[in-house]
Amino acid sequence: MLDDKVALILVKLGHLSVQRDREAYLRGLVELCSQAVDAERCTFYVVDQQKKEIWARVAQRTTTEIRMPLGQGLAGQSALSGETINVPDAYGDSRFDRKVDMRTGFRTLNVLVVPVWGSKGKPVAVIQVLNKRNGTFERRDQMLLEQIAETIAPVAERITSAE
């Protein structure tokens, strides 16, 4: 049942919110997001409006630094436009940036990207999940991540402004 799942995730987010260690909070967040939608990986990108770029603040299972201009790749596109992007076939979408796969050795199949809105009406971060374990990301996965993004927005804004 989706409502039970949502409730459980919101409880876990509540537990995370008392975490004072920023790194531990973000690691817990990406772990929670990937579990919530049954994805292989999750990345939390910070939007840097001054430098007009996004960078991977926490990325599961990779140590490769990922930075890209706003508007580049699916995450950069979501950070720029503020839209949720759900792509069932990454390599079939012209906005997908294959360079990150080449650098990390990971093979992206499908992608769901959700912006995290700041109080000034612009995305301050982006949550990206890769490779749903069974099939492709569905509408309910999207709604769940959007709800997580909305819940963590104040925390994400504090983290991004403190960078």
Protein Blocks (a to p, Z undefined) as FASTA:
>chain_A
ZZlmmmmmmmmmmmmmmpmblklmmmmmmmmmmmmnopabdcdddddfknopacdfbagh
iabdcdddehiajklmmmmnopacddfblklpmkbcfklmmmnopacfbdcddddddfko
pafbdcddehifbhcadfklmmmmmmmmmmmmmmmmmmmmmZZ
